[in-house]
C-alpha cells in the first residue's frame, strides 16, 4: 500500500483485502496479479467520474516581466486543459458441464481451477491494452502507453529515447512512475477495484451444435482504465531492434546506456513507485550486457515474497511479455 500526496493508492491485491470476507474475489485478484508483473506493480485509485478519471493539466504559466518606475505589469494567468481517461469493460464467461465438475468430488475447487485459465487470459489482454490499447482505433478499449508516446516531435517527445532500430523488429523499454505525479490504474467512481465475479450457478448451456445440457456458469468483468497525470514521469525507450542486440553492446542498442539516460528524463523529487518494464528479449540482453561489461548499474535483490528482482540504479526491472518484438519504428 502506498500513500502519495495525501491519497492512498493500492495494488489490486490490497483492494481485494478490503472486499467481502468470503475470499472469492481476493483469490481471483491474487491469481491475476502474479500472472503479469506490471499488473502486480500498478497502483490503483477510484476515478472521479462514473466512467473514469478527469485530469486538469497546466499548459502554460502566467507571464512575468521586469518594469521601470512609473510603469506597471500586464495581468496574466496560467492556462489549463482537461483530459478524460475512460475505463473499458473487459470480461469473460466460465462454463463447465455439471457432470465433469463433479468427477473429482470437489465441484467448487474444480471450477476455480478451470476458470484460472480465463483469469490468466484477462490478465494477458489487460497487459496488452495497457501498453498498446488505442481508443482511436478500438473505442471499446483503454488508451495505453504506446499511443500516448508515439511521436518524438509531440509535446512529450522529449521523453522518447530511440534505440537506433528501423523496420518492424523493434521493442520498447518503459520507465513508469506509479502515483500522483505519474500514472495509475483507475476504476469507475462508486465501484470496486479488480474483477467482479458472479457465480451464476447451474444454467442450461448449449454445445456447438445447439444441444443443451446442465452446467455451471461464472461471469467475470473488470472495469479498468489508465490515467497519466504528468507525461514527464514516464519515459519510453523505443526502436530497440531485437535482431541487432548483442551480448557486449558492440552493435545494436546499448541497453544500459539508454536506461541510464531514461533515469535522467524523469522529474526530480517525484514520489510514488518507479519501475522499468521490458520483455524477455531485452531482459536477457540487459543481463548479458551487464555481465560482459562488469557494469555496476544492475544488481539483484529479494522482494518481500523472497523472489529475486533485477534492480537498475535502484529501480526494479520487471518483465512484461505483452511488450512486443515487432513494434514499428517510432518516427
Secondary structure, 3 states (H helix, E strand, C coil): CEEECCEEEECHHHHHHCCCCCCHHHHHHHHHHCCCHHHHHCCEEECCECCEEEEEEEEECCCCCCCCCCCCCCCCCCEEEEEEEECEEEEEEEEEEHHHHCCCCCHHHHHHHHHHHHHHHHHHHHHHHHHHCCCCCCCCCCCCHHHHCCCCCCHHHHHEEECCCCCCCEEEEEEEEECCCCEEEEECCCCCCCCEEEEEEEEEEECCCCCEEEEEEEEEEEEEEEEECCHHHEEEEEEEEHHHCCCCCCCCCCHHHHHHHHHCCCCCCCCCEEEEEECHHHHHHHHHHHHHHCCCCEEEEECCCCCEEEEECCEEEEECCCCCCCECCCC
